[in-house]
Amino acid sequence: MEFSHVPVLAAECIEGLAVKPDGIYVDGTTGGGGHSSLIAERLSEKGRLICIDRDDDALNAAEKRLAPLHKNITFVKSNFSAVADVLDGLGIDSIDGILFDLGVSSYQLDNGERGFSYMTDAPLDMRMDRSQSLDARQVVNQYSREELKMIISTYGEERFASAIASAICRQREQKPIETTLELAELIKSAMPAAARREKQHPAKRAFQAIRIEVNGELAAVEEAVKSSVSRLAKGGRIAVISFHSLEDRIVKRAFAAEAQGCTCPKSFPVCVCGNKPKIKLISKGVITASEKELEENPRARSAKLRVAEKL
């Protein structure tokens, strides 16, 4: 299956990054190269683009897509939270902009063999980096009931997490749970009839939760923002697209922390901490998809973009 990437909030991202033709930019979650191609098109010969992803399929597809657009593009296999290490490895001290498009790509969802989808039968996997050891099969079959309940409740915000965790544990006592459809049907059976009739698929939230656990997604977000801000040149921009409330909350808090100046108690007559704001928020709230984009790409419905600039 070909790795395609329809970039969400594309125009808003490019406007937010305010790409300088001779600047150095990083796409921390390259995917199939949709956003990267828009950045590359705006760079002069002096500009540079660093494309990071932990999915080999994504990097291979992005390299093919971007090769005709710009000569000065570097592809690096890494977790997006390790952007500082990547830049150190390339001898780059500062950058003019960085983009993170969080979550799972359309390719990963649509390619059944990757095990992300509850609509296609495949071995339980869900690894973005297929060289890592932990996969969805291990989470489902080896985590305790309490661990499963916590993950599904916290990461999936699933109100029937307890019933789902119990159903999983009962089933695996008979035999291991091996495939995506087997798990999806099990989740569905654990939910009340009214919940099964809701608009979204009954397994959506639980699958999201397991995917987040497998890939350590939330733990990486705060570190990614913090380390990226430290490497931005003055006037450089950071743009982050999130797809569910947990991610967006982390991004919002991370931006707020970097934009905060003095942290002294309000009762102090003068500042003694010396902390200065590192960024200013370009978007006061979240930027969401237009009605036109939603008609063309329904998966953009949950996308939220936040942008900030280095002071």
Buried (B, 14 or more C-beta within 10 A) or exposed (E): EEBBBBBBBBEBBBBBBBBBEEBBBBBBBBBBBBBBBBBBEBBEEEBBBBBBBBBEBBBBBBBEBBEEBBEBBBBBBBBBBBBBEBBEEEEBEEBBBBBBBBBBBBBBBBBBEBBBBBBBBBBBBBBBBEEEEBBBBEBBBEBEEEEBBBBBBBBBBBEBBBBBBBBBBEBBEEEEBBBBBBBBBBBBEBBEEEBEEEEEBBBBBBBBBBBBBBBBBBEBBBBBBBBBBEBBBEEBBBBBBBBBEBBBEBBBEBBEBBBEEBEBEEEEEEEEEEEEEBBEBBBEEBBBBEEEBBEEBEBBEBBBBBBBBBB
